[in-house]
C-alpha cells in the first residue's frame, strides 16, 4: 500500500525517512528517477540511510508507472518518491495516480525558481507540472513534515504570483 506520494529533490533523507517514514510506519520506498535507476553506487548511498527493516526500489519513471498498481497493492506500507515535478507529472499522465494525493516537499532555490514557500521554489514549467498533476491525480499540497500544516496548490501558486 502506498501511503505517501512525494516530490522532493533530496529523495531519501531525514525528513522522508524519519519524519514521514516513522510517522507512517513505512516499510519500503519506491524512487522513480531515471538517472538514479542506473547508478548502483548512488542507490547504495541513498539506501544507506534507511532503517534495516526498510527497503528501497530504484526504478525509471516508465518502470515505476508500469509497476505502480502491483506495488500499491502490496500489504506493507510504502512511499513513492520523485526528484522532479516532471517525473511526477509523467506518472500522473500514465494514469497511475488517479485519486491519490501528491505531497510537495523540498524544491530548493535555484536558477529561474521563485519562492512559493520556505521549502518550495518553482520555475514556471514546474508550476505547470503541478497543475497538470492536480488535474490527473488527487490534491497536490505542500508539507515538509507530517506535523506541519498542509498548503494547498492554489496557495502555493498564489504565493508565486506575488
C-alpha positions as a printed Julia matrix, in Angstrom:
162×3 Matrix{Float64}:
  0.0    0.0     0.0
  1.41   3.39   -0.95
  0.94   5.8     1.96
  2.94   8.76    0.65
  3.49  10.14   -2.84
  6.05  12.92   -2.68
  8.12  15.21   -4.86
 11.36  16.06   -3.07
 14.63  16.76   -4.82
 16.53  15.21   -1.91
 14.6   11.9    -2.25
 15.58   9.65    0.68
 16.75  11.88    3.51
 15.95  12.59    7.16
 12.6   14.3     6.66
 11.33  11.46    4.5
 12.85   8.5     6.32
 12.48   9.72    9.9
  9.77  12.37    9.73
  7.39  10.67    7.31
  8.68   7.09    7.45
  8.32   6.68   11.19
  5.01   8.52   11.35
  3.51   6.43    8.54
  5.34   3.22    9.55
  6.81   2.82    6.05
  8.43  -0.46    5.03
  9.56   0.4     1.51
 10.37   3.33   -0.71
  9.95   3.39   -4.48
 12.19   6.02   -6.04
 11.19   6.88   -9.61
 14.22   8.6   -11.1
 15.74   7.79  -14.47
 19.31   8.76  -13.52
 19.32   7.05  -10.13
 17.79   3.87  -11.58
 21.04   3.17  -13.44
 23.55   4.22  -10.78
 24.32   1.42   -8.33
 26.68   3.47   -6.19
 24.14   6.29   -5.78
 21.45   3.75   -4.92
 23.72   2.36   -2.2
 24.31   5.87   -0.9
 20.59   6.67   -0.69
 19.59   3.29    0.72
 22.33   3.5     3.36
 20.22   5.88    5.42
 17.23   3.56    5.66
 16.38   1.56    8.77
 17.33  -2.12    8.47
 13.66  -3.06    8.25
 13.04  -0.85    5.18
 13.86  -1.47    1.54
 14.25   0.81   -1.44
 13.47   0.17   -5.09
 15.05   2.44   -7.68
 13.14   2.46  -10.95
 12.95   4.55  -14.07
  9.8    6.65  -14.26
  8.49   4.37  -17.0
  9.12   1.23  -14.92
  7.53   2.83  -11.85
  4.4    3.59  -13.88
  4.29   0.05  -15.24
  4.67  -1.5   -11.78
  2.7    1.01   -9.72
 -0.51  -0.95   -9.31
  1.36  -4.06   -8.19
  3.42  -2.03   -5.7
  0.35  -0.14   -4.47
 -1.39  -3.45   -3.71
  1.43  -4.77   -1.51
  0.41  -5.47    2.07
  3.31  -3.47    3.51
  3.37   0.31    3.64
  5.41   2.37    1.21
  6.21   5.71   -0.33
  6.64   6.75   -3.95
  9.22   9.49   -4.44
 10.33  11.58   -7.4
 13.06  14.19   -7.54
 11.22  16.41  -10.03
  7.77  17.69  -10.82
  8.27  16.46  -14.4
  8.76  12.87  -13.24
  5.64  13.01  -11.08
  3.73  14.56  -13.98
  4.77  11.62  -16.16
  3.39   9.22  -13.56
  0.15  11.2   -13.37
 -0.16  11.25  -17.16
  0.35   7.48  -17.18
 -2.85   7.3   -15.14
 -1.4    5.62  -12.06
 -2.0    8.46   -9.6
 -5.7    8.96  -10.19
 -7.43   9.89   -6.94
 -4.16   9.96   -4.99
 -2.83  12.94   -3.07
  0.63  14.23   -4.0
  2.85  15.92   -1.43
  5.44  18.51   -2.43
  8.46  18.5    -0.15
 11.7   20.35   -0.74
 12.28  22.05   -4.07
 15.13  24.4    -3.23
 16.08  27.77   -4.59
 17.8   27.73   -7.95
 18.17  29.4   -11.29
 14.82  30.53  -12.62
 12.96  29.44   -9.49
 10.8   31.74   -7.4
  9.97  31.21   -3.75
  6.45  29.97   -3.02
  7.18  28.65    0.49
 10.35  28.45    2.55
 10.94  24.96    1.19
  9.22  25.18   -2.23
 10.73  27.2    -5.07
  9.37  26.75   -8.57
 10.1   27.61  -12.17
  7.09  28.34  -14.39
  7.33  24.88  -16.0
  7.31  23.23  -12.56
  4.21  25.22  -11.55
  2.56  23.98  -14.74
  3.59  20.42  -13.88
  1.87  20.75  -10.5
 -1.31  21.99  -12.17
 -1.24  19.03  -14.57
 -0.64  16.6   -11.69
 -3.62  18.02   -9.82
 -5.81  17.53  -12.89
 -4.79  13.88  -13.3
 -4.25  12.77   -9.7
 -5.75  13.9    -6.43
 -4.98  17.04   -4.48
 -1.48  18.5    -4.61
 -0.33  20.01   -1.34
  2.98  21.02    0.19
  4.06  19.9     3.64
  7.64  19.45    4.74
  6.83  17.25    7.77
  3.7   15.38    8.81
  3.29  17.7    11.81
  3.32  20.83    9.62
  0.16  22.32    8.14
 -0.71  21.39    4.55
 -0.55  24.16    1.99
 -2.87  23.64   -0.97
 -1.8   24.12   -4.57
 -3.8   27.31   -5.04
 -1.99  28.96   -2.15
  1.38  27.75   -3.45
  0.69  29.21   -6.89
 -0.74  32.43   -5.45
  2.47  32.93   -3.49
  4.43  32.68   -6.75
  2.34  35.43   -8.32
  3.28  37.94   -5.62
